[in-house]
Amino acid sequence: MNSYKIILFLFLSLFTVFSLISKAETVLSGGKTTVFQKGPDAFGLPLANITRINRRAHVVGNSFFNKNWVFAPSSTTARDGLGPLYHARSCSGCHVRDGRGAPPQNNKSGIGLVFRLNVPGMPDGDPTLGLQLAINAAPGVEPEGKVKIKYEIINETLSNGETVSLRKPKYTLVANPVYGEPHPQILLGPRLAQPLVGLGLLESIDKNTILNLADPDDKDADGISGKVNYVLNEENGKIELGRFGWKANQPSLRLQTAIAFLRDMGITSSIHPKEDFASKQEKIIKRNKDNEGPDIDHSKLERVVTYLRTLAPPAQRDPEAETIRKGEEIFVQIGCAKCHVQTLKTGSNLAINELENQTIRPYTDLLLHDMGDGLADGINHAKASGKEWRTPPLWGIGLTEIVNGNVFFLHDGRARNLQEAIMWHGGEGFSAKKAYSNLSKKERSLVLNFLRSL
């Protein structure tokens, strides 16, 4: 009898443990890859299930991601090739602690916000300044200029009469006259550096999963018409599904990384072997380096890509707390989850096996949505219009202040907190914004607390 009780006790104990594990897995942000870190380094940890080989590649990639690059020629040949025109000296200069950038404050210089340049009908950007503004330059070379930011305050009223003050930015380009006058129709596209957690998991989502979420013609008549951005893969020349960037304008982390090296730091690679100069700049800029071939070789580029693929999403805090669960229920009820899809599953990943077949909670559909005139920048990219933006993932968003020391949100950092970000939603997001503004103060607090738990 005693033996029977012992066996029964052990069985019930194991059942309880497995039940808890099963329950926990349903709320883990990145499945088995999830890390449990709440501090300043929460965005910089490798996958919880990473293998020894990939951990070594992660560490090497981390080094090249964080260290400053230098001008060539240099005795530090492993890290030379910066510029001659550039925005930042390192990847981490914009993605501080692998997190979110911040817009310049009081018009002081800052590198967390870059500016894409566009002229309607000109695929190569501005003929004078190119596709992205370079605010820094090598010795003997002039930077392209800077952007001044001025904010207009717009007040929105919530259901209880509470007022929310929103900042509407106005950008003024101050171009360096050495390169000539920019085109009179130039458009400035601000792009805040995004957090990097879970990128490998997002890359591992099967394209059919994303296609099944798309509803470009709004056939279900819910006012949400998410669509896929199809973009050029510059390595193989094929048109592929876009996943990364504010407008889903890159199909893979490898291509996203290579274009960031080129435009943000002036570092060439096997994918982009030539500097990204505008045609008028070729005659003005004197090359400050004489090394032939790519500035970053294939091996180093791959290590940085592996580093990005193996950055783990942090776990949600207190997911079983009643207030958090209630906040998520309201989040779903008011329509936020129609774009910020809660649960997805990864497929295969030939590069990183640890990412395969994971049930994840990124709160994105990776689709483009029309967010209205208020957030529009007028810049088209492939299938994305000037009013369309890819749904940004929300995992880790509640740790932004702890990791990055700020709470600036949206593509240009205009929102100073989560509530302001919600209140800027227009277009397909307007109904959710309206529903949020009509909630009671307590209900809005529950939604915000839920978001802070992610």
C-alpha positions as CSV (number, residue, x, y, z in Angstrom):
1,M,0.0,0.0,0.0
2,N,2.8,2.4,0.9
3,S,4.5,1.6,-2.4
4,Y,1.3,2.3,-4.2
5,K,1.0,5.7,-2.6
6,I,4.6,6.5,-3.4
7,I,4.0,5.6,-7.1
8,L,0.8,7.6,-7.2
9,F,2.5,10.6,-5.6
10,L,5.3,10.4,-8.1
11,F,2.9,10.1,-11.0
12,L,0.8,13.1,-9.8
13,S,4.0,15.2,-9.3
14,L,5.3,14.4,-12.8
15,F,1.8,15.2,-14.2
16,T,1.9,18.5,-12.4
17,V,5.3,19.4,-13.7
18,F,4.5,18.5,-17.3
19,S,1.3,20.4,-17.0
20,L,3.2,23.5,-15.9
21,I,5.7,23.1,-18.6
22,S,3.0,22.7,-21.2
23,K,1.2,25.7,-19.8
24,A,4.4,27.8,-19.8
25,E,5.2,26.8,-23.4
26,T,1.9,28.4,-24.5
27,V,3.1,31.8,-23.4
28,L,6.8,31.7,-24.1
29,S,7.7,34.5,-26.6
30,G,10.1,32.4,-28.6
31,G,9.2,28.8,-27.7
32,K,12.4,26.9,-26.6
33,T,14.5,29.9,-27.7
34,T,13.0,32.2,-25.1
35,V,15.3,33.8,-22.5
36,F,14.3,35.0,-19.0
37,Q,16.1,38.3,-18.6
38,K,14.5,41.6,-17.3
39,G,17.6,43.8,-17.1
40,P,19.5,46.1,-19.5
41,D,20.9,43.1,-21.4
42,A,17.5,41.5,-22.1
43,F,17.8,42.0,-25.9
44,G,21.4,40.8,-26.2
45,L,21.2,37.1,-25.2
46,P,21.6,34.1,-27.5
47,L,18.8,31.6,-28.1
48,A,18.2,29.6,-24.9
49,N,18.6,26.4,-26.9
50,I,21.6,27.5,-29.0
51,T,24.2,24.9,-29.9
52,R,27.9,25.2,-29.0
53,I,28.9,25.8,-32.7
54,N,26.3,28.6,-33.2
55,R,27.1,30.1,-29.8
56,R,30.7,30.5,-31.0
57,A,29.5,32.2,-34.3
58,H,27.2,34.3,-32.2
59,V,30.0,35.6,-30.0
60,V,32.2,36.4,-33.0
61,G,29.3,38.2,-34.8
62,N,28.6,40.1,-31.6
63,S,32.1,41.5,-31.7
64,F,31.8,42.7,-35.3
65,F,28.4,44.1,-34.5
66,N,29.5,46.2,-31.5
67,K,33.0,47.4,-32.3
68,N,33.6,50.6,-34.2
69,W,34.8,50.3,-37.8
70,V,37.7,52.5,-38.9
71,F,38.8,54.3,-42.1
72,A,41.1,52.5,-44.5
73,P,43.9,52.0,-44.9
74,S,44.5,50.9,-41.3
75,S,46.6,48.5,-39.3
76,T,43.3,47.1,-38.1
77,T,42.5,45.5,-41.4
78,A,39.8,43.3,-39.9
79,R,37.6,46.3,-39.3
80,D,38.7,49.0,-41.8
81,G,36.6,50.3,-44.7
82,L,34.3,52.8,-42.9
83,G,32.9,55.6,-45.1
84,P,33.9,57.8,-46.7
85,L,30.2,58.8,-46.2
86,Y,28.5,57.2,-43.3
87,H,25.8,57.5,-40.6
88,A,27.3,55.4,-37.8
89,R,30.6,53.7,-36.9
90,S,29.0,50.5,-35.7
91,C,25.8,48.5,-35.9
92,S,25.3,49.0,-32.1
93,G,25.7,52.8,-32.6
94,C,22.1,52.8,-33.7
95,H,20.9,49.6,-32.2
96,V,22.1,50.3,-28.6
97,R,22.1,47.0,-26.6
98,D,20.4,45.4,-29.6
99,G,17.4,47.6,-29.0
100,R,15.5,50.6,-30.3
101,G,17.0,53.9,-31.4
102,A,15.9,57.4,-30.3
103,P,15.3,60.5,-32.4
104,P,17.7,63.5,-31.8
105,Q,16.7,65.6,-28.9
106,N,16.7,69.4,-29.0
107,N,18.1,69.2,-32.5
108,K,21.4,67.7,-31.2
109,S,23.1,65.2,-33.4
110,G,22.0,61.6,-33.0
111,I,22.3,58.5,-35.0
112,G,19.3,56.4,-33.8
113,L,17.2,57.9,-36.6
114,V,18.3,57.7,-40.3
115,F,16.6,59.4,-43.2
116,R,15.8,57.7,-46.5
117,L,15.7,60.1,-49.4
118,N,13.3,59.8,-52.3
119,V,12.1,61.8,-55.3
120,P,8.9,60.6,-56.9
121,G,9.7,58.8,-60.2
122,M,13.4,58.5,-59.4
123,P,14.3,55.0,-58.2
124,D,17.9,56.0,-57.2
125,G,16.7,58.6,-54.7
126,D,17.9,62.2,-54.9
127,P,20.3,62.8,-57.8
128,T,22.4,65.0,-55.5
129,L,22.4,63.0,-52.2
130,G,21.4,59.5,-53.1
131,L,19.1,57.1,-51.2
132,Q,20.1,57.9,-47.6
133,L,21.4,61.0,-45.9
134,A,25.0,60.6,-44.5
135,I,25.5,62.9,-41.6
136,N,29.1,61.9,-41.1
137,A,32.2,61.6,-43.3
138,A,35.8,60.6,-43.3
139,P,38.6,63.2,-42.9
140,G,38.8,65.3,-46.0
141,V,35.3,64.4,-47.1
142,E,32.2,66.5,-46.4
143,P,29.1,65.0,-44.9
144,E,25.9,65.4,-46.8
145,G,24.0,67.5,-44.3
146,K,21.7,67.2,-41.4
147,V,17.9,67.4,-40.6
148,K,16.3,69.8,-38.2
149,I,13.2,68.5,-36.4
150,K,10.4,70.7,-35.1
151,Y,7.3,69.2,-33.4
152,E,3.7,70.5,-33.6
153,I,1.5,69.5,-30.7
154,I,-1.9,67.9,-31.6
155,N,-4.4,67.1,-28.8
156,E,-6.7,64.1,-28.9
157,T,-9.5,63.6,-26.4
158,L,-10.4,60.3,-24.8
159,S,-13.8,59.1,-23.7
160,N,-13.4,60.4,-20.1
161,G,-12.3,63.9,-21.3
162,E,-8.6,63.1,-20.7
163,T,-6.4,64.8,-23.3
164,V,-3.5,63.1,-25.0
165,S,-0.8,65.4,-26.5
166,L,0.7,64.0,-29.7
167,R,3.9,65.3,-31.4
168,K,3.7,65.8,-35.2
169,P,7.3,66.2,-36.6
170,K,8.3,68.5,-39.3
171,Y,11.6,67.9,-40.9
172,T,13.9,70.4,-42.6
173,L,16.9,69.3,-44.6
174,V,20.0,71.4,-44.3
175,A,22.1,70.1,-47.2
176,N,25.8,70.6,-47.5
177,P,26.2,73.0,-50.5
178,V,29.4,71.3,-51.6
179,Y,27.3,68.6,-53.3
180,G,24.8,71.0,-54.9
181,E,21.1,71.6,-54.3
182,P,18.8,68.6,-53.6
183,H,15.9,68.0,-55.9
184,P,13.0,70.4,-55.0
185,Q,10.6,67.5,-54.6
186,I,12.9,65.5,-52.3
187,L,11.1,63.5,-49.6
188,L,12.6,62.6,-46.2
189,G,11.8,59.2,-44.8
190,P,12.7,58.9,-41.1
191,R,13.5,55.4,-39.9
192,L,14.1,54.7,-36.3
193,A,16.5,51.8,-35.5
194,Q,14.3,48.8,-34.5
195,P,15.0,46.2,-31.7
196,L,16.6,43.1,-33.0
197,V,15.2,40.3,-30.8
198,G,13.7,37.3,-32.4
199,L,14.7,38.2,-36.0
200,G,15.8,34.6,-36.8
201,L,12.4,33.3,-35.7
202,L,10.6,35.8,-37.9
203,E,12.8,34.8,-40.8
204,S,11.9,31.1,-40.1
205,I,8.1,31.6,-40.5
206,D,7.0,29.8,-43.6
207,K,5.9,32.2,-46.4
208,N,2.6,30.4,-46.7
209,T,1.8,31.3,-43.1
210,I,2.2,35.0,-43.9
211,L,0.3,34.7,-47.2
212,N,-2.6,33.1,-45.3
213,L,-2.8,36.1,-43.0
214,A,-2.9,38.5,-46.0
215,D,-6.3,39.9,-47.1
216,P,-5.3,42.6,-49.6
217,D,-8.9,43.0,-50.9
218,D,-10.5,42.9,-47.4
219,K,-12.7,40.0,-48.4
220,D,-13.8,39.5,-44.8
221,A,-14.9,43.2,-44.6
222,D,-13.3,43.8,-41.3
223,G,-11.5,47.0,-42.4
224,I,-8.1,45.3,-42.3
225,S,-6.4,44.6,-45.6
226,G,-2.9,43.5,-44.9
227,K,-0.8,42.7,-47.9
228,V,2.6,41.2,-48.7
229,N,5.4,43.4,-50.0
230,Y,7.2,41.6,-52.8
231,V,10.8,42.8,-53.2
232,L,13.9,42.1,-55.3
233,N,16.4,39.7,-53.8
234,E,19.6,41.4,-55.0
235,E,21.6,38.2,-54.7
236,N,19.6,36.0,-57.0
237,G,17.6,38.5,-58.9
238,K,14.3,37.0,-57.9
239,I,11.2,38.7,-56.5
240,E,10.5,37.4,-53.0
241,L,8.3,38.1,-50.0
242,G,9.6,41.0,-47.9
243,R,9.9,40.6,-44.1
244,F,12.3,43.1,-42.6
245,G,12.5,46.9,-42.4
246,W,9.7,49.4,-41.7
247,K,8.1,48.6,-45.1
248,A,9.0,44.9,-45.3
249,N,11.5,45.9,-48.0
250,Q,14.1,43.2,-47.4
251,P,13.5,39.4,-47.9
252,S,16.2,38.1,-45.6
253,L,18.4,39.0,-42.7
254,R,21.5,38.5,-44.9
255,L,20.3,41.2,-47.3
256,Q,19.0,43.4,-44.5
257,T,22.4,43.2,-42.9
258,A,24.4,43.9,-46.1
259,I,22.3,47.0,-47.0
260,A,22.7,48.3,-43.5
261,F,26.5,47.9,-43.7
262,L,26.5,49.8,-47.0
263,R,24.1,52.7,-46.3
264,D,24.7,53.2,-42.6
265,M,28.5,52.7,-42.5
266,G,29.7,52.9,-46.1
267,I,31.0,49.3,-45.9
268,T,30.9,47.2,-49.0
269,S,30.3,43.5,-49.2
270,S,30.0,40.7,-51.8
271,I,26.3,41.6,-52.1
272,H,27.0,45.3,-52.5
273,P,30.5,45.6,-53.8
274,K,30.3,49.3,-54.8
275,E,29.8,52.4,-52.6
276,D,26.3,53.9,-52.6
277,F,27.2,57.3,-54.1
278,A,24.8,59.5,-56.0
279,S,25.9,60.1,-59.6
280,K,26.9,63.7,-58.9
281,Q,29.0,62.7,-55.9
282,E,31.4,60.4,-57.7
283,K,33.4,63.4,-59.1
284,I,33.4,65.3,-55.8
285,I,34.3,62.6,-53.2
286,K,37.9,61.5,-53.2
287,R,38.3,57.9,-52.1
288,N,40.1,57.7,-48.8
289,K,40.8,54.0,-49.1
290,D,42.8,52.0,-51.5
291,N,41.8,48.4,-50.6
292,E,40.3,46.4,-53.3
293,G,37.3,44.1,-52.9
294,P,34.6,44.1,-50.3
295,D,35.3,46.0,-47.0
296,I,33.7,43.1,-45.0
297,D,34.5,39.6,-46.3
298,H,32.0,36.8,-46.6
299,S,33.0,35.1,-43.4
300,K,32.6,38.2,-41.2
301,L,29.3,39.1,-42.8
302,E,28.0,35.6,-42.2
303,R,29.0,35.8,-38.5
304,V,27.1,39.1,-38.1
305,V,24.0,37.5,-39.8
306,T,24.3,34.5,-37.4
307,Y,24.5,36.8,-34.5
308,L,21.2,38.5,-35.6
309,R,19.5,35.2,-36.2
310,T,20.4,33.9,-32.8
311,L,19.3,36.9,-30.7
312,A,16.6,35.5,-28.4
313,P,13.2,37.2,-27.5
314,P,12.7,37.8,-23.8
315,A,9.9,36.1,-22.0
316,Q,6.7,37.9,-21.1
317,R,6.6,39.0,-17.4
318,D,3.8,37.7,-15.2
319,P,1.7,36.3,-18.1
320,E,-0.6,34.5,-15.7
321,A,-1.5,37.6,-13.6
322,E,-5.2,38.4,-13.9
323,T,-4.6,42.0,-14.8
324,I,-2.2,41.0,-17.6
325,R,-4.6,38.4,-19.0
326,K,-7.5,40.9,-18.8
327,G,-5.4,43.5,-20.6
328,E,-4.7,41.0,-23.4
329,E,-8.4,40.1,-23.7
330,I,-9.2,43.8,-24.2
331,F,-6.3,44.1,-26.6
332,V,-8.0,41.4,-28.7
333,Q,-11.5,42.7,-28.3
334,I,-10.7,46.2,-29.6
335,G,-9.0,44.7,-32.7
336,C,-5.3,45.2,-32.1
337,A,-4.6,41.5,-32.6
338,K,-5.9,41.6,-36.2
339,C,-2.6,43.0,-37.2
340,H,-0.5,42.3,-34.1
341,V,-1.1,38.6,-34.4
342,Q,-0.4,36.9,-31.1
343,T,0.8,33.4,-32.1
344,L,2.7,32.1,-35.1
345,K,4.8,29.0,-35.8
346,T,8.1,28.8,-37.4
347,G,8.9,26.3,-40.2
348,S,12.3,25.0,-41.2
349,N,15.6,27.0,-41.1
350,L,18.6,25.4,-42.8
351,A,21.0,27.8,-41.2
352,I,19.9,27.6,-37.5
353,N,18.1,24.3,-36.6
354,E,17.3,25.7,-33.1
355,L,14.7,28.0,-34.7
356,E,12.7,25.3,-36.3
357,N,9.1,24.4,-35.4
358,Q,8.8,26.9,-32.5
359,T,5.4,28.3,-31.4
360,I,6.1,32.0,-30.9
361,R,4.3,35.1,-29.8
362,P,5.7,38.0,-31.7
363,Y,2.5,40.1,-32.1
364,T,3.0,40.8,-35.8
365,D,1.7,39.5,-39.1
366,L,4.7,40.9,-41.1
367,L,2.2,42.4,-43.5
368,L,1.8,46.0,-44.8
369,H,-1.1,48.0,-43.6
370,D,-2.3,51.5,-44.5
371,M,-1.9,53.5,-41.4
372,G,-3.5,56.7,-42.6
373,D,-2.2,60.2,-43.6
374,G,-1.0,61.0,-40.1
375,L,1.9,58.5,-40.3
376,A,2.5,58.7,-44.1
377,D,5.9,59.7,-45.4
378,G,4.9,59.6,-49.1
379,I,7.7,57.1,-50.0
380,N,6.9,54.0,-51.9
381,H,9.0,50.9,-51.8
382,A,8.2,48.0,-54.2
383,K,4.5,47.2,-53.3
384,A,4.5,49.4,-50.2
385,S,2.8,52.8,-50.6
386,G,3.7,55.9,-48.8
387,K,1.0,55.2,-46.2
388,E,1.8,51.6,-45.6
389,W,4.0,50.1,-42.9
390,R,4.8,46.6,-41.8
391,T,3.3,45.6,-38.5
392,P,6.1,45.9,-36.0
393,P,6.6,43.0,-33.5
394,L,5.7,43.8,-29.9
395,W,7.7,41.2,-28.1
396,G,10.1,42.9,-25.7
397,I,8.4,46.3,-26.1
398,G,7.8,46.5,-22.3
399,L,11.6,46.3,-21.7
400,T,12.4,49.3,-24.0
401,E,13.0,51.8,-21.2
402,I,15.1,49.4,-19.2
403,V,17.3,48.4,-22.1
404,N,17.5,51.7,-24.0
405,G,16.5,54.4,-21.5
406,N,13.7,55.8,-23.6
407,V,10.2,55.0,-24.7
408,F,10.1,56.5,-28.2
409,F,7.9,54.5,-30.6
410,L,6.7,54.4,-34.2
411,H,8.9,54.6,-37.3
412,D,10.2,58.1,-36.4
413,G,10.1,58.1,-32.6
414,R,7.3,60.7,-32.4
415,A,5.4,58.7,-29.8
416,R,6.8,59.3,-26.3
417,N,4.9,56.4,-24.8
418,L,2.7,53.4,-25.7
419,Q,-0.5,55.4,-25.4
420,E,0.7,58.0,-27.9
421,A,1.7,55.3,-30.3
422,I,-1.8,53.8,-30.1
423,M,-3.4,57.2,-30.7
424,W,-1.4,57.8,-33.9
425,H,-3.1,54.8,-35.5
426,G,-5.1,55.8,-38.5
427,G,-6.3,54.0,-41.7
428,E,-6.7,50.3,-41.0
429,G,-5.7,51.0,-37.4
430,F,-8.3,53.7,-36.8
431,S,-11.1,51.4,-35.5
432,A,-8.8,49.9,-32.9
433,K,-7.6,53.4,-31.9
434,K,-11.2,54.6,-31.6
435,A,-12.1,51.5,-29.5
436,Y,-9.2,52.1,-27.3
437,S,-10.1,55.8,-26.7
438,N,-13.6,54.7,-25.8
439,L,-12.5,52.4,-23.1
440,S,-12.7,53.4,-19.4
441,K,-9.5,54.7,-17.8
442,K,-9.1,51.4,-15.9
443,E,-9.5,49.3,-19.1
444,R,-6.9,51.5,-21.0
445,S,-4.6,50.9,-18.0
446,L,-5.0,47.2,-18.3
447,V,-4.1,47.3,-22.0
448,L,-1.0,49.3,-21.4
449,N,0.0,47.1,-18.5
450,F,-0.3,44.1,-20.8
451,L,1.9,45.7,-23.4
452,R,4.5,46.6,-20.7
453,S,4.5,42.9,-19.8
454,L,5.7,41.8,-23.2
